[in-house]
Amino acid sequence: MALALASILAESALRRPGRTALICGTERITYAQLWDEARRYGALFRRYGVGPGDRVAILLPNVPDFPRAYYGALAIGAVVVPVHALLTADEIAYVLQDSGAKVLVAHPLLLAAGAAGAERAGVPCVESAVPADEPVPMLVQREVDDDAVILYTSGTTGKPKGAVLSQSNMLWNANVSAFDLFDVSADDVFLGCLPLFHSFGQTCVMNAAFRVGASVVLQPRFDGPGALDLMLGHGVTVFAGVPTMYIGLLDAAKANAGRPPLRHAVSGGASLPLAVIEAFEQMYGVEIYEGYGLSETSPVASFNQREFGRRPGTVGCGVWGVDLGIARAEVDDRIELLPPGELGEIVIRGHCVFKGYLNKPEATREAIVDGWFRSGDLGTKDADGFITIVDRKKDMILRGGFNVYPREVEEVLMRHPAVKQVAVIGVPHDTHGEEIVAVIVRTETAGEVTSEAVIAWSQEHLGRYKYPRHVHFVEAMPLGPSGKVLKRELKRTLVTPT
């Protein structure tokens, strides 16, 4: 069988044809059925002139048509361009034009924006449904360095960039996730609540589960009570999520005494507060293993692994075949690694590092230096190789000449009994350069806690230059498609202190 990302599904369909691959609502789909339907999508794409190396865009939520279209495109040697489900028509048009996609597949609920974006880009738009075409007979052979997926990163400034991932990038990450990190088997059941158009959901849920022939229970849109019901109803053993999802499951557990048979709980996408880790382990009886990665690293680069021990608050050590180092952040034209314990920029090299940014050679040269990918994250590495993320370089607050790292402040504030969720941001200030602002979602039992009370509490628990001078309470955080808090939206909508 061809060495290609599509072989993940093809091999499981060959070896475990009758096993359940997907569960979505009342629909249960076997591996043989899913592979047949994927190859029908492949035949459909060929009708639109798609061949090896051409790009197919998919605008689909967590429904069975996502893996059908994804693996159908890969089966004929095409490159998949997942499109975020929350993009506007203009943003969709940009992705289609920049990627050079030949066709867009859109879900009926997303068809209006998809069709409008496709029309502006001059690309045909097809509504998702299993085609009646005869399935393509076999996989198209691909080389390990051929393109497989292009993931568009949501940058804070300018247009998003297309990170080009190779067949090898994606295959290695799926294999390492399934066998080295999660240690899963065909008997496991994953909850598929992470968006599949995002790298975390694609690799660590869909591809990892299909690699071993496990089942995936799809949840098109995450909510805590619904997720817990699905986990109980289908005996979910593997949960991968971002911090907001863990907070949602903690809330759901207060009203539902049932507990699923979880064996693995995995967190990524953003830093998980220690208070949430402790509460989840007590509530659900399973340890959370944190990892770290980016779209440009397929995504998993480091992980807390059983072989090295688990250290909550860190993102573990480099995964098999991947090195992480700490480089002097102020040096741009070379990588100067720092000794253990020193703070700098996290840099990554190994099989997970992407090929580069599509159509942006200068951005690629800035991102990959001396064979290392510059993450833009600040962190430390201890003598045992464990990485601790301090913050994004761009999120660091410079107040009165002192560096303030939002994550450190957030960790402390999460221990306040009235704080359910918090995001700390820096906003411009005439005197101090930047001022520290805490945006807080209160717990249901918080009562009438005031911003003054939180600030006073913070003064007792944080250094004088670190505590927030302003506190804003909100009903909910603005979230991106992957569940990350959008700090840039908070900065945009909040009144700037002066």
ZINOR-V134593 format. One record per residue. N is the residue number from 1. RES is the residue in one small letter. SS is DSSP state (@ for helix, = for strand, . for the rest). D_FIRST is the distance of its C-alpha to the first C-alpha in Angstrom with 2 decimals. Layout:
n=N res=RES ss=SS d_first=D_FIRST
n=N res=RES ss=SS d_first=D_FIRST
This chain:
n=1 res=m ss=. d_first=0.00
n=2 res=a ss=. d_first=3.80
n=3 res=l ss=. d_first=6.53
n=4 res=a ss=. d_first=8.68
n=5 res=l ss=. d_first=11.24
n=6 res=a ss=. d_first=10.12
n=7 res=s ss=@ d_first=7.19
n=8 res=i ss=@ d_first=10.43
n=9 res=l ss=@ d_first=11.49
n=10 res=a ss=@ d_first=8.51
n=11 res=e ss=@ d_first=7.97
n=12 res=s ss=@ d_first=11.77
n=13 res=a ss=@ d_first=12.20
n=14 res=l ss=@ d_first=10.33
n=15 res=r ss=@ d_first=12.31
n=16 res=r ss=. d_first=15.45
n=17 res=p ss=. d_first=15.94
n=18 res=g ss=. d_first=19.71
n=19 res=r ss=. d_first=20.24
n=20 res=t ss== d_first=21.97
n=21 res=a ss== d_first=20.07
n=22 res=l ss== d_first=23.03
n=23 res=i ss== d_first=26.78
n=24 res=c ss== d_first=29.00
n=25 res=g ss=. d_first=32.57
n=26 res=t ss=. d_first=32.61
n=27 res=e ss== d_first=29.07
n=28 res=r ss== d_first=26.41
n=29 res=i ss== d_first=22.84
n=30 res=t ss== d_first=20.19
n=31 res=y ss=@ d_first=16.50
n=32 res=a ss=@ d_first=15.85
n=33 res=q ss=@ d_first=18.66
n=34 res=l ss=@ d_first=17.67
n=35 res=w ss=@ d_first=14.18
n=36 res=d ss=@ d_first=16.07
n=37 res=e ss=@ d_first=18.73
n=38 res=a ss=@ d_first=16.56
n=39 res=r ss=@ d_first=15.13
n=40 res=r ss=@ d_first=18.82
n=41 res=y ss=@ d_first=19.69
n=42 res=g ss=@ d_first=17.20
n=43 res=a ss=@ d_first=19.15
n=44 res=l ss=@ d_first=22.34
n=45 res=f ss=@ d_first=21.59
n=46 res=r ss=@ d_first=21.00
n=47 res=r ss=@ d_first=24.48
n=48 res=y ss=. d_first=25.82
n=49 res=g ss=. d_first=24.48
n=50 res=v ss=. d_first=21.67
n=51 res=g ss=. d_first=19.05
n=52 res=p ss=. d_first=16.85
n=53 res=g ss=. d_first=19.04
n=54 res=d ss=. d_first=21.49
n=55 res=r ss== d_first=22.69
n=56 res=v ss== d_first=22.80
n=57 res=a ss== d_first=25.46
n=58 res=i ss== d_first=25.57
n=59 res=l ss== d_first=28.93
n=60 res=l ss=. d_first=28.21
n=61 res=p ss=. d_first=29.60
n=62 res=n ss=. d_first=27.97
n=63 res=v ss=. d_first=27.24
n=64 res=p ss=@ d_first=24.17
n=65 res=d ss=@ d_first=23.94
n=66 res=f ss=@ d_first=23.03
n=67 res=p ss=@ d_first=19.52
n=68 res=r ss=@ d_first=19.19
n=69 res=a ss=@ d_first=20.14
n=70 res=y ss=@ d_first=18.43
n=71 res=y ss=@ d_first=14.87
n=72 res=g ss=@ d_first=15.80
n=73 res=a ss=@ d_first=16.81
n=74 res=l ss=@ d_first=13.77
n=75 res=a ss=@ d_first=11.52
n=76 res=i ss=. d_first=13.60
n=77 res=g ss=. d_first=13.69
n=78 res=a ss=. d_first=17.09
n=79 res=v ss== d_first=18.83
n=80 res=v ss== d_first=20.32
n=81 res=v ss== d_first=24.05
n=82 res=p ss== d_first=25.33
n=83 res=v ss=. d_first=29.07
n=84 res=h ss=. d_first=31.50
n=85 res=a ss=. d_first=33.07
n=86 res=l ss=. d_first=36.58
n=87 res=l ss=. d_first=36.79
n=88 res=t ss=. d_first=39.52
n=89 res=a ss=@ d_first=39.09
n=90 res=d ss=@ d_first=40.15
n=91 res=e ss=@ d_first=37.67
n=92 res=i ss=@ d_first=34.82
n=93 res=a ss=@ d_first=36.00
n=94 res=y ss=@ d_first=35.90
n=95 res=v ss=@ d_first=32.27
n=96 res=l ss=@ d_first=31.27
n=97 res=q ss=@ d_first=33.34
n=98 res=d ss=@ d_first=32.38
n=99 res=s ss=@ d_first=28.62
n=100 res=g ss=. d_first=28.92
n=101 res=a ss=. d_first=27.08
n=102 res=k ss=. d_first=26.84
n=103 res=v ss== d_first=27.09
n=104 res=l ss== d_first=28.04
n=105 res=v ss== d_first=27.17
n=106 res=a ss== d_first=30.08
n=107 res=h ss=. d_first=31.09
n=108 res=p ss=@ d_first=34.37
n=109 res=l ss=@ d_first=36.28
n=110 res=l ss=@ d_first=35.24
n=111 res=l ss=@ d_first=35.48
n=112 res=a ss=@ d_first=38.95
n=113 res=a ss=@ d_first=38.14
n=114 res=g ss=@ d_first=34.73
n=115 res=a ss=@ d_first=36.24
n=116 res=a ss=@ d_first=39.14
n=117 res=g ss=@ d_first=37.02
n=118 res=a ss=@ d_first=34.73
n=119 res=e ss=@ d_first=37.87
n=120 res=r ss=@ d_first=39.31
n=121 res=a ss=@ d_first=36.15
n=122 res=g ss=. d_first=35.92
n=123 res=v ss=. d_first=32.49
n=124 res=p ss== d_first=31.78
n=125 res=c ss== d_first=31.56
n=126 res=v ss== d_first=29.83
n=127 res=e ss== d_first=30.82
n=128 res=s ss=. d_first=28.00
n=129 res=a ss=. d_first=27.42
n=130 res=v ss=. d_first=24.53
n=131 res=p ss=. d_first=24.50
n=132 res=a ss=. d_first=25.29
n=133 res=d ss=. d_first=22.92
n=134 res=e ss=. d_first=20.43
n=135 res=p ss=. d_first=16.97
n=136 res=v ss=. d_first=14.71
n=137 res=p ss=. d_first=12.46
n=138 res=m ss=. d_first=8.98
n=139 res=l ss=. d_first=7.77
n=140 res=v ss=. d_first=9.69
n=141 res=q ss=. d_first=8.57
n=142 res=r ss=. d_first=10.80
n=143 res=e ss=. d_first=12.65
n=144 res=v ss=. d_first=13.66
n=145 res=d ss=. d_first=17.16
n=146 res=d ss=. d_first=16.56
n=147 res=d ss== d_first=18.41
n=148 res=a ss== d_first=16.89
n=149 res=v ss== d_first=20.08
n=150 res=i ss== d_first=23.78
n=151 res=l ss== d_first=26.13
n=152 res=y ss== d_first=29.79
n=153 res=t ss== d_first=32.10
n=154 res=s ss=. d_first=35.44
n=155 res=g ss=. d_first=37.90
n=156 res=t ss=. d_first=41.56
n=157 res=t ss=. d_first=42.84
n=158 res=g ss=. d_first=41.73
n=159 res=k ss=. d_first=38.68
n=160 res=p ss=. d_first=35.37
n=161 res=k ss== d_first=32.90
n=162 res=g ss== d_first=29.22
n=163 res=a ss== d_first=27.23
n=164 res=v ss== d_first=24.05
n=165 res=l ss== d_first=21.13
n=166 res=s ss== d_first=18.11
n=167 res=q ss=@ d_first=14.42
n=168 res=s ss=@ d_first=15.35
n=169 res=n ss=@ d_first=18.51
n=170 res=m ss=@ d_first=17.10
n=171 res=l ss=@ d_first=14.20
n=172 res=w ss=@ d_first=16.78
n=173 res=n ss=@ d_first=19.39
n=174 res=a ss=@ d_first=17.52
n=175 res=n ss=@ d_first=16.63
n=176 res=v ss=@ d_first=20.21
n=177 res=s ss=@ d_first=21.73
n=178 res=a ss=@ d_first=20.12
n=179 res=f ss=@ d_first=20.56
n=180 res=d ss=@ d_first=23.34
n=181 res=l ss=@ d_first=25.55
n=182 res=f ss=. d_first=25.48
n=183 res=d ss=. d_first=24.21
n=184 res=v ss=. d_first=23.02
n=185 res=s ss=. d_first=21.33
n=186 res=a ss=. d_first=20.38
n=187 res=d ss=. d_first=24.14
n=188 res=d ss=. d_first=25.02
n=189 res=v ss== d_first=26.14
n=190 res=f ss== d_first=26.18
n=191 res=l ss== d_first=28.79
n=192 res=g ss== d_first=27.37
n=193 res=c ss=. d_first=30.60
n=194 res=l ss=. d_first=29.65
n=195 res=p ss=. d_first=29.02
n=196 res=l ss=. d_first=25.34
n=197 res=f ss=. d_first=26.27
n=198 res=h ss=. d_first=27.30
n=199 res=s ss=@ d_first=25.11
n=200 res=f ss=@ d_first=26.39
n=201 res=g ss=@ d_first=25.44
n=202 res=q ss=@ d_first=22.05
n=203 res=t ss=@ d_first=20.86
n=204 res=c ss=@ d_first=23.04
n=205 res=v ss=@ d_first=23.01
n=206 res=m ss=@ d_first=20.27
n=207 res=n ss=@ d_first=17.29
n=208 res=a ss=@ d_first=18.62
n=209 res=a ss=@ d_first=19.33
n=210 res=f ss=@ d_first=16.05
n=211 res=r ss=@ d_first=14.27
n=212 res=v ss=@ d_first=16.30
n=213 res=g ss=. d_first=16.71
n=214 res=a ss=. d_first=20.32
n=215 res=s ss== d_first=22.54
n=216 res=v ss== d_first=23.97
n=217 res=v ss== d_first=27.49
n=218 res=l ss== d_first=28.10
n=219 res=q ss=. d_first=31.55
n=220 res=p ss=. d_first=32.03
n=221 res=r ss=. d_first=35.01
n=222 res=f ss=. d_first=36.01
n=223 res=d ss=. d_first=39.35
n=224 res=g ss=@ d_first=40.40
n=225 res=p ss=@ d_first=41.85
n=226 res=g ss=@ d_first=39.02
n=227 res=a ss=@ d_first=36.42
n=228 res=l ss=@ d_first=38.36
n=229 res=d ss=@ d_first=38.67
n=230 res=l ss=@ d_first=34.91
n=231 res=m ss=@ d_first=34.36
n=232 res=l ss=@ d_first=36.97
n=233 res=g ss=@ d_first=35.91
n=234 res=h ss=@ d_first=32.25
n=235 res=g ss=. d_first=32.63
n=236 res=v ss=. d_first=30.87
n=237 res=t ss=. d_first=30.14
n=238 res=v ss== d_first=28.68
n=239 res=f ss== d_first=30.59
n=240 res=a ss== d_first=29.81
n=241 res=g ss== d_first=32.52
n=242 res=v ss=. d_first=34.90
n=243 res=p ss=@ d_first=38.56
n=244 res=t ss=@ d_first=39.94
n=245 res=m ss=@ d_first=37.71
n=246 res=y ss=@ d_first=38.99
n=247 res=i ss=@ d_first=42.50
n=248 res=g ss=@ d_first=41.85
n=249 res=l ss=@ d_first=40.70
n=250 res=l ss=@ d_first=43.81
n=251 res=d ss=@ d_first=45.98
n=252 res=a ss=@ d_first=44.28
n=253 res=a ss=@ d_first=44.88
n=254 res=k ss=@ d_first=48.62
n=255 res=a ss=@ d_first=48.79
n=256 res=n ss=. d_first=46.23
n=257 res=a ss=. d_first=46.67
n=258 res=g ss=. d_first=43.29
n=259 res=r ss=. d_first=40.69
n=260 res=p ss=. d_first=36.94
n=261 res=p ss=. d_first=35.21
n=262 res=l ss=. d_first=33.73
n=263 res=r ss=. d_first=32.06
n=264 res=h ss== d_first=30.91
n=265 res=a ss== d_first=32.61
n=266 res=v ss== d_first=31.27
n=267 res=s ss== d_first=33.24
n=268 res=g ss=. d_first=32.57
n=269 res=g ss=. d_first=33.45
n=270 res=a ss=. d_first=37.08
n=271 res=s ss=. d_first=39.36
n=272 res=l ss=. d_first=40.09
n=273 res=p ss=. d_first=43.81
n=274 res=l ss=@ d_first=44.70
n=275 res=a ss=@ d_first=46.96
n=276 res=v ss=@ d_first=44.06
n=277 res=i ss=@ d_first=41.98
n=278 res=e ss=@ d_first=44.95
n=279 res=a ss=@ d_first=45.75
n=280 res=f ss=@ d_first=42.21
n=281 res=e ss=@ d_first=41.91
n=282 res=q ss=@ d_first=45.29
n=283 res=m ss=@ d_first=44.54
n=284 res=y ss=@ d_first=41.01
n=285 res=g ss=. d_first=41.04
n=286 res=v ss=. d_first=37.85
n=287 res=e ss=. d_first=37.56
n=288 res=i ss== d_first=36.05
n=289 res=y ss== d_first=33.79
n=290 res=e ss== d_first=34.10
n=291 res=g ss== d_first=31.64
n=292 res=y ss== d_first=31.77
n=293 res=g ss== d_first=29.77
n=294 res=l ss== d_first=29.79
n=295 res=s ss=@ d_first=27.68
n=296 res=e ss=@ d_first=27.54
n=297 res=t ss=@ d_first=26.01
n=298 res=s ss=. d_first=23.04
n=299 res=p ss== d_first=25.41
n=300 res=v ss== d_first=25.92
n=301 res=a ss== d_first=27.82
n=302 res=s ss== d_first=30.12
n=303 res=f ss== d_first=30.62
n=304 res=n ss=. d_first=33.03
n=305 res=q ss== d_first=31.20
n=306 res=r ss=. d_first=32.43
n=307 res=e ss=. d_first=32.28
n=308 res=f ss=. d_first=34.77
n=309 res=g ss== d_first=36.78
n=310 res=r ss=. d_first=37.27
n=311 res=r ss=. d_first=39.94
n=312 res=p ss=. d_first=40.74
n=313 res=g ss=. d_first=41.72
n=314 res=t ss=. d_first=39.14
n=315 res=v ss=. d_first=35.50
n=316 res=g ss=. d_first=34.65
n=317 res=c ss== d_first=33.10
n=318 res=g ss== d_first=30.20
n=319 res=v ss=. d_first=26.81
n=320 res=w ss=. d_first=24.66
n=321 res=g ss=. d_first=24.34
n=322 res=v ss== d_first=26.79
n=323 res=d ss== d_first=30.49
n=324 res=l ss== d_first=33.23
n=325 res=g ss== d_first=36.69
n=326 res=i ss== d_first=39.93
n=327 res=a ss== d_first=41.24
n=328 res=r ss=. d_first=44.68
n=329 res=a ss=. d_first=44.39
n=330 res=e ss=. d_first=47.08
n=331 res=v ss=. d_first=45.44
n=332 res=d ss=. d_first=43.24
n=333 res=d ss=. d_first=42.46
n=334 res=r ss=. d_first=41.18
n=335 res=i ss=. d_first=39.90
n=336 res=e ss=. d_first=42.68
n=337 res=l ss== d_first=41.54
n=338 res=l ss=. d_first=44.15
n=339 res=p ss=. d_first=45.02
n=340 res=p ss=. d_first=44.33
n=341 res=g ss=. d_first=46.28
n=342 res=e ss=. d_first=46.93
n=343 res=l ss=. d_first=46.05
n=344 res=g ss== d_first=43.89
n=345 res=e ss== d_first=40.80
n=346 res=i ss== d_first=37.47
n=347 res=v ss== d_first=35.06
n=348 res=i ss== d_first=31.37
n=349 res=r ss== d_first=28.97
n=350 res=g ss== d_first=25.46
n=351 res=h ss=. d_first=21.81
n=352 res=c ss=. d_first=22.95
n=353 res=v ss=. d_first=25.28
n=354 res=f ss=. d_first=24.54
n=355 res=k ss=. d_first=24.59
n=356 res=g ss== d_first=27.93
n=357 res=y ss== d_first=29.82
n=358 res=l ss=. d_first=29.07
n=359 res=n ss=. d_first=31.96
n=360 res=k ss=. d_first=33.98
n=361 res=p ss=@ d_first=34.01
n=362 res=e ss=@ d_first=37.27
n=363 res=a ss=@ d_first=36.08
n=364 res=t ss=@ d_first=32.99
n=365 res=r ss=@ d_first=35.34
n=366 res=e ss=@ d_first=37.49
n=367 res=a ss=@ d_first=34.66
n=368 res=i ss== d_first=32.90
n=369 res=v ss== d_first=35.57
n=370 res=d ss=. d_first=35.16
n=371 res=g ss=. d_first=31.47
n=372 res=w ss== d_first=32.55
n=373 res=f ss== d_first=32.07
n=374 res=r ss== d_first=35.48
n=375 res=s ss== d_first=35.15
n=376 res=g ss== d_first=38.67
n=377 res=d ss== d_first=39.19
n=378 res=l ss== d_first=42.04
n=379 res=g ss== d_first=41.72
n=380 res=t ss== d_first=42.52
n=381 res=k ss== d_first=40.68
n=382 res=d ss=. d_first=42.48
n=383 res=a ss=. d_first=42.67
n=384 res=d ss=. d_first=39.89
n=385 res=g ss=. d_first=37.44
n=386 res=f ss=. d_first=37.86
n=387 res=i ss== d_first=37.91
n=388 res=t ss== d_first=40.53
n=389 res=i ss== d_first=40.40
n=390 res=v ss== d_first=43.89
n=391 res=d ss== d_first=43.22
n=392 res=r ss== d_first=41.90
n=393 res=k ss=@ d_first=43.89
n=394 res=k ss=@ d_first=44.76
n=395 res=d ss=@ d_first=45.92
n=396 res=m ss=. d_first=48.32
n=397 res=i ss== d_first=51.92
n=398 res=l ss== d_first=54.65
n=399 res=r ss== d_first=57.92
n=400 res=g ss=. d_first=61.09
n=401 res=g ss=. d_first=59.32
n=402 res=f ss== d_first=57.39
n=403 res=n ss== d_first=53.61
n=404 res=v ss== d_first=52.75
n=405 res=y ss=. d_first=49.19
n=406 res=p ss=@ d_first=48.64
n=407 res=r ss=@ d_first=46.27
n=408 res=e ss=@ d_first=49.01
n=409 res=v ss=@ d_first=51.50
n=410 res=e ss=@ d_first=49.11
n=411 res=e ss=@ d_first=48.52
n=412 res=v ss=@ d_first=52.29
n=413 res=l ss=@ d_first=52.94
n=414 res=m ss=. d_first=50.34
n=415 res=r ss=. d_first=52.69
n=416 res=h ss=. d_first=55.50
n=417 res=p ss=. d_first=55.95
n=418 res=a ss=. d_first=56.15
n=419 res=v ss== d_first=52.91
n=420 res=k ss== d_first=49.79
n=421 res=q ss== d_first=47.85
n=422 res=v ss== d_first=48.93
n=423 res=a ss== d_first=47.96
n=424 res=v ss== d_first=50.11
n=425 res=i ss== d_first=50.47
n=426 res=g ss== d_first=52.75
n=427 res=v ss== d_first=54.92
n=428 res=p ss== d_first=57.29
n=429 res=h ss== d_first=60.78
n=430 res=d ss=. d_first=63.82
n=431 res=t ss=. d_first=65.05
n=432 res=h ss=. d_first=62.10
n=433 res=g ss== d_first=59.45
n=434 res=e ss== d_first=57.18
n=435 res=e ss== d_first=58.04
n=436 res=i ss== d_first=56.03
n=437 res=v ss== d_first=55.33
n=438 res=a ss== d_first=53.80
n=439 res=v ss== d_first=52.37
n=440 res=i ss== d_first=52.37
n=441 res=v ss== d_first=51.32
n=442 res=r ss== d_first=53.83
n=443 res=t ss=. d_first=53.21
n=444 res=e ss=. d_first=54.61
n=445 res=t ss=. d_first=57.41
n=446 res=a ss=. d_first=58.32
n=447 res=g ss=. d_first=61.52
n=448 res=e ss=. d_first=63.50
n=449 res=v ss=. d_first=62.16
n=450 res=t ss=. d_first=63.16
n=451 res=s ss=@ d_first=61.69
n=452 res=e ss=@ d_first=64.73
n=453 res=a ss=@ d_first=64.01
n=454 res=v ss=@ d_first=60.41
n=455 res=i ss=@ d_first=61.61
n=456 res=a ss=@ d_first=64.27
n=457 res=w ss=@ d_first=61.79
n=458 res=s ss=@ d_first=59.49
n=459 res=q ss=@ d_first=62.42
n=460 res=e ss=@ d_first=62.78
n=461 res=h ss=@ d_first=59.16
n=462 res=l ss=. d_first=58.21
n=463 res=g ss=. d_first=59.79
n=464 res=r ss=. d_first=62.34
n=465 res=y ss=. d_first=60.11
n=466 res=k ss=. d_first=57.05
n=467 res=y ss=. d_first=58.26
n=468 res=p ss=. d_first=57.80
n=469 res=r ss=. d_first=60.95
n=470 res=h ss== d_first=59.80
n=471 res=v ss== d_first=58.03
n=472 res=h ss== d_first=56.77
n=473 res=f ss== d_first=55.83
n=474 res=v ss=. d_first=53.25
n=475 res=e ss=. d_first=51.98
n=476 res=a ss=. d_first=48.31
n=477 res=m ss=. d_first=46.30
n=478 res=p ss=. d_first=44.56
n=479 res=l ss== d_first=40.83
n=480 res=g ss=. d_first=37.89
n=481 res=p ss=. d_first=34.75
n=482 res=s ss=. d_first=33.24
n=483 res=g ss=. d_first=36.50
n=484 res=k ss=. d_first=38.01
n=485 res=v ss== d_first=41.75
n=486 res=l ss=. d_first=42.55
n=487 res=k ss=@ d_first=45.32
n=488 res=r ss=@ d_first=45.84
n=489 res=e ss=@ d_first=46.82
n=490 res=l ss=@ d_first=49.27
n=491 res=k ss=@ d_first=50.79
n=492 res=r ss=@ d_first=51.08
n=493 res=t ss=@ d_first=52.78
n=494 res=l ss=. d_first=55.03
n=495 res=v ss=. d_first=58.53
n=496 res=t ss=. d_first=58.72
n=497 res=p ss=. d_first=61.35
n=498 res=t ss=. d_first=63.96
